[in-house]
Amino acid sequence: MRPVDEAELAGIVRGANAPLILRGGGTRGIGAAVPGEVLETGGLSGVRLYEPGALTLVVGAGTPLAEVEALLAGEGQRLAFDPPDMRGLLGREGVSTIGGVVAVNASGPRRVQAGACRDSLIGVRFVDGTGTVIRNGGRVMKNVTGIDLVKLMAGSHGTLGVITEVAFKVLPAPEAVATLCLAGLEDARAVEAMAAALGSPFDVTGAAHWPGRGTFVRVEGFATSVRYRAGELRRLLARFGAVEEVGAEVWAAVRDVVPFHGLSGDVWRLSVKPSDAPGLVARAGAEAVMYDWGGGLVWLAVAPGVDLRARLGVFQGHATRVRGEGPGAFHPEPAAVAALSAGLRAKFDPRGLFNPGLMQGAA
């Protein structure tokens, strides 16, 4: 099923008597396959409002991400959160949609400075499990009373409702970019270097460690400011080793986890306190590793079927299986949080139509 507008979608949901698998472009979904009929949102596309001067964009959820980025680039603007392209990592075809980006809260290296997808999202429309159209937020940043459904829908993986429209606050594209690289650092030392950069006043917009390639720090903005901040960061980071400037193309590779493309086995991501990351990596026995977000996000490739959570034991953070077979892709939630999540699903999807069981036990 592929509705062409919100009214048709609402009618489909009201008339549904079996589970529905929600799908945008089919490029980002993770977790075990769930039963049901596929409901595609690609027909809900198009720009509803774009005001470059107000840095505001409203688009249908089925609008291809590439179209959104091209539209913004034409006005010298961009999405602040740098959404990754997961097709290479997951071995998928298809066209990524902006609604799919929101549904999984997809966020790239700039999250350390600009926040996640949900932090740029200022409005959302969706159809809940009763077929009711719900609107929350608006076209300007403002305080929200009650439940902030805008933030709630981002990262819900299509389990609370079918997103039909999203509104973003966008940002100007930077005039200049500088990427600094430290070569040969061990993981723990690399995390220290990234922490030093991120703790500085120099507005770092990326901090990643690619073992075997280098430890990278990025600054962006007006050319004169970038030159100054890059120079200050060189001095700050000199105690960790020789610092050189490299091309900005490394960030697309970090964002899209390019080193893992074509590798066999399972892929996991850890969301942890950066200082804990090297120790967890040492216990993981991974075949490949990449650190992003200053060490707060760790990608690991392991042998097929490895239960990384069992191997790591108890730790502070989340482990999510992004690629691989088996149940429990999402990290188990504490009992109180799981009860809250179940209550929200019961409220927004009382008949259990949307991606049933996909995020059970998710964190």
N, C-alpha and C positions, 0 to 999 in steps of 0.2 A: 504494500500500500504506500502511495506517495501523494498525500494531499497537496493541493496547490494553494490553499489559503487556510487561515486560522479557523474559519467557520466549518470547513470540511473536516479538518482535523478534530475539532470538538465533537462533531457528529460521529466520527469513527470511534472515538473513545467512549462516548455515551452508549454506542451500540455494541461495544466489544463484550464478548462473553468468554474470552480466553486470553492468556497472557500475550503481551506485546513486547517485541524486542525493538527498542528504540535505536535508530541508526542515523548518523549524519552522513559522513562520507565513508565510514567504515575503516578509518585509518588509525584510530587511537584506542579502541576498546580493549580492555584487558579482563582477565578473569575467565572462569569456566563458561562454556556456552550454556545459555539458559533456553528453555523451551518456549515456543511461542511464534507468532506471526510477525514478520519484520515490518516495522513502520518507519519509513524513511522521511526525513525532514528536508531533503534537498529541494523540494518544490517550494519551500517557504523562503524564497531568496529575494534579494533586491535591497537597494539603499532606500531607507525611509526618510532619513534626514542626515545631512552633513553640513556642518557649519564650521569651516576651518578657523574662522576668527574666534569662535567660542570653544574650539578644541573639542567638539562634540560630534559623535557619530552614532547613528541608530540604523541597524540593519536587520534584515530577516535572518533567522538562525541558520537557514540552509545556504546562505551566501558563501561561496568558496573563500577560504582564507586568502588565497593568492589574489583574488579580486579586491578584497578589503585592503591588503597591503599595497597593491598597485594604486588604488585610489588615493590612499594617504600619501604615498611617495610622490604622487603628482603635485601635491600641495606642500611638499617638504615636511611631512609629518609621519608618525609611526605609532603602532601600538607599543605602549611602554614596557610590556612584560615579555616581549621577545619570544613568541610561542614557537616551540620546537616542531620539526617535521619528523614524525615517528615512523614513517613508512619504511625507511631503510632498516631500522632496528627491528621492527615487527614483521618485516617481509610482506608488507601490504601493498596493494594497488589502491586506486581510488583518489578522490579529491577531498582534502580536508576542508571542513566547514567551520564557520565561526561559532556556531552553536555547539559543535563537538569540542572545540577549544574550551568553551565555558563549562561544558558538562564535566570535563576532567580537570578543570582548573590548570590547563597547560601553561607552564611558565618556564622561561629560559634563564640564561645566566644573569640577566639584569634584575632578577628578583632580589638580589642583595641590596639593590639601591632603589628600584622602582616598585617593589612589591610583586605579588602574584597577580594572575589574571583577575581574581575577585577584587583586588584593590583598585583596578581601573574600571571595573564594571559599576555603572551608576543606575542602571535600570534593566528590568527584565519583564517579559510577558511569557506566560506558559499556560498550558492546559493541564489541569490536575486530573486525578483518576475518576472524577465524576463527570468530566467533560466540561467543567467550568473554566472560563478564561480568567486568569488572574494577572493583574499588573502590579508591580512593586517598583519603587524608586521612580526616577524621572530622567530629565535631561540636564540636570545640574547637580553638583555635589551638595549634599545637605545632610543634616542629622536625621536619623531614623528612629522613630519610637516603635515599640513592639518588636516583633520578629523581623529581622532584616532578611527578607526572602531573596534579595539580590545576592547576598553573600552565601545564603544557604544553598541556592541552586548551583552555584559554582563549585564543582567537585562532587556533585551528587550522582554522577554517572548515570543519569537518566532514571533514577529510582523514585523521584518525587513528582515528576511531571515532564511534559514535552515542551521544551523551550521553543518559542516561536519568534521572539524578537529580543535583541540585546542592545543596550546603549552603553557607550564607552566615553570616558574622558581620554583623549589622545594627547600626544606630546610632539613638539617639533623634533625633527631629525637633527642630530648633532652636526655642527659645522666641521668638526675635526675629531679624530679618534687616535689614541696612542695606546699600544699594547706593549707592556714590559714583560720580559721573560728571564727567569732564573733557571739555569740548567743544572741537572744532576742532584737535586735535593731529595733526600729520603722523605717518605711520606710525612712523618711527624714534623720534620723541619719545614717542609712545604706548608703545612697547616699553620705553623708559627708565623711564617712569612706572610701568608694571606691574612692572618689575623692582624698583623701589624699594619698592613695596607688598609684593611677595612676599618680598623680603629683609628686611622689617621683622619685629619680634616680635609682630605683631598678628593672626596666624593667619588670613590671607586665604584664603577658600574659592572665589574666582573672580576672574579677571583677563582681560578680553576687550576687543578694540578693533574697533569696528564703524564703518568709515570713513563719514563723513557723519552719524553718529548720536552717537558719543562713545566715550570710553574708560572702561570700567566696572570697579569693584573691589567685591568683596562680603565682608562679615564676617557671621558667624552665631553664635548661642549664647544664653546667658542675657541677658536684657534689659539689665541693668546693665553687663555686660561688653561687649555690642555698642555701647552708647552711648559707653563709654570708648574702645574701640578705633576706632570710627568717627571720634570727635573727634581722636584722635591721628593717624589717617590723613589727615584733612583738613589738619592742620598739615604733615604730611610731604609731601603732594602739592601744597601751595599754590604751590611754586616752578614747577610745570608749568602753572599757570593757575587760573582760578576753579573751585572744587569745589562741586557741588550734590548733594543726595540725591534719588534717583529711585526709582520703584517696582521691585519685585523681578521683575515680569513680563518684563523684558528677558532674564533668564537662560533662560527657556524658548525664546525666539527664538534666542539664541546656541546653546543646546544642540541644537536641531533644525535649525539653519542655515536659519531661516525666510526671510532675505533672498534665498535662492537658489530658493525655491519658485516654480515657474512660469517661471523663466528657461530659455531655450533653450540648447543647447550642452552641452559636457561639464563635469563637475565633478571636480576633483582635490583631494586633501588632502596637505599637506606636513607631515612631522614633522621639525623642524629645531631647531637651537640658536636661541633667541629673538633673539639679537643678529644672526643671519644673515638672519632672515626679511624685513626690509624690503628688503634688497638683492636677494633672490631674487624678491620680489614685483615690484620694478621691472623685472627682466628677463623676467618671465612674460608681460607684456602682457595681463593678465587683464581681463575685463569686469566682474567683481565680486570683492571680497575680504572675508574676515572672519578675524580673529585670535582664537584662544582659547588657554587654558593659558599665559597671559602672553606669547604669541607663539610658543610651541613647536608649536602646531597652527595651520596656515593653510589655509583653504578658498579655492579659486580657481575661478571659472567662466570658461571659455575657449571659443573657437569650436569647433564640432564637428570631430573628427578631428585636433586639434592634439596633437602628441606633446610634452607639457610637459617630459619629461625631456631630450629632444633640445634643446629651446629653452633650458633652464636650464644644460645642460652638467654638468660634474662638481661636486658639492657634498656636504657632509656631511649626511646625512639620508636620508629616504625620500619618494618621490612615488608616490602611489597614485591610480589613476583610479577614482573611486567611481561615476561615472555617465558612460556613453558606450560606443561600440562599439569593437571591436578586441581583439587579443590583448595579453597582458602588462599586465593591470591592476595587478599587484603589482610592487614594485620588485625588480630583479634582485639576487640575493644574491652576496656574495663566494664564490669557488669552495669554500673550506673550509666555509663555512656551508651552502652548497647541498648539499655531500656529506653533511653531518650531517643535514640535513632529509630527504634522500632515504633515508638509513639508517633514520631514525625511521619514515618512511612504510612502508618495507619490513618493519620489525619489527612494526608495529601493524596494517598492512593488506597482508599479503604478496601477496594476489591483485589488488591495485589496484582494489578495489571502490568506495571512497568518493570521490565528487567527483573522478574522475581528471583530473589535469592542471590543476586549478583554481589551485593555488598554486605551480606550477612557476616557479622564479625569484623567488618572493616574498621580501620582507624582513620 
